[in-house]
């Protein structure tokens, strides 16, 4: 199996509301592959998809029940601490829930966490040990 990731799918409680959240709060545009049952957002070589939680659980043949910390976070890395501050300021202005204010992180970087409508955590971070190209892709 190749070392790659194609799609990250988030199970959401209300597809229309969640789609609007990513369009309005993040400023992202849905992919043309989206339809009334699923929303796709093309990122830098990876798709983020939103799918009704109950349907996603049904597809995986697992229970849709679950709450609390999901055991993963999604990360958006920046090129500076200042950029983290600017992004979080914009999220605050849009009413996005800030879970952790921007601050120095114990691992040597600078980060903040926000939550989407379903409690999925997004880390907005500057990692001085991680080099990014102009599109935000990780350089080896």
N, C-alpha and C positions, 0 to 999 in steps of 0.2 A: 504494500500500500504506500502511495506517495505521501510525503510529509506536506500536507496542505489542508486548508479548511475552505469549504465552498459556501455554506449557508449556516447562519446562526438563526434559529427560529425561537421566538419568544411566544409562549402561550399567554394570551391576554383575555381578560374577562369581557371586554367590549371592543370588537375589532374597529368599528367606526370611530369611537372615541380615542382609542390608542393610535390609530392612523393619523387623526387630526393632531394628537399630541406631538408625534414625530415630525409632521409637516409644519405645524405652527411654532412649537417650542424649539425644536432643533433647526428648523428651516430646511428640512430635507424634502426631496421630491420623490414621489412614488415611481417605481419602474413601470413601464408599459406591460410587463408580465403580470401585474397585479389584477385581481378581479374582486368580485363581491365577497369571496370567501377567504382571501389571503392578500396581504400587502407586502410588496417587496421594495426594499430600498437598496440601490446599488452603492456600495461603499468602495473602498480602494481595493478592488479585486475580490471582495466577499459580498454576499448578499445578506442583509438582515431581513428576516421575514417575520410578520406578525400573523398569528393564526389563533382562532378561538381556542382557549385552554381545553375545554371539554373535547373538542374535535382532535386536538393534538394528542391528548391522552388516549382517546379512542384509537387513533392511528397507531400509537406505540403499544396499545393493549396494556395500559397501566391505569391506575386510579387517578382521577383528576383532583382528588382531595390532597390538600397540603397547604401549609402556611409557614410563616416565619422566614428566617434566612434561607435562601435558596441554594447556598453553597457555591455560588459563583458571582462574579461581577463582570461587567463589560468595561473596557477602558478606551478613552480617547486621550492620546498623548499629544502634548504640545511641545514647542521649542523653547519655552521660557516660563518662569513663574508668573511673570506679568500677563502672559497669554491665558494662564489658568484663571487669574483674577478677573480678566476682562470677560471671559466666557461665563463665569459664575455670576458676575454682575448682570449680564444680559439675561441669564436664567432667572435670577431674582426678580428682575423687572417684568418678566413674563409669568411670574407666579409659580415657577417650578419649585418643588420641595427640595430644599438643600438639606441633606442628611449630615454632612460634615463640611464645615467651613474650610476654605483654603488654608493650609498650614504646612509647615515643615513636617515631613514624614519620618518615622523612625528608621526607614531603610535608606535615607539620604536624599530623597527627592522632595517634591512639593505636590500636595494633592488635595482634592475635594471630592465629595460624593454627592450625587443627586439621585432622585428616585423618579421612575416613570409612574404612570397611573396604576400599574400592577405591582409596584414595589421592586421592580428590577433595578438594581443599583448600577449606576454609571460612574466610574472614576474619571475625573478630569485631572490629568496629572502632567507634571514635568519630571522626567527621569533623566538626570544628568549623565547616567551611564548608558543610555539608549540613544543611538544616533538615528535621526529620521531624515529622509529626503524631502524635497520641496512639496511632495504630495502627502506627506505623513506616513509613508511606508518605512518600515524598519530596515536599516542598513546593517549588514553583517559586520 
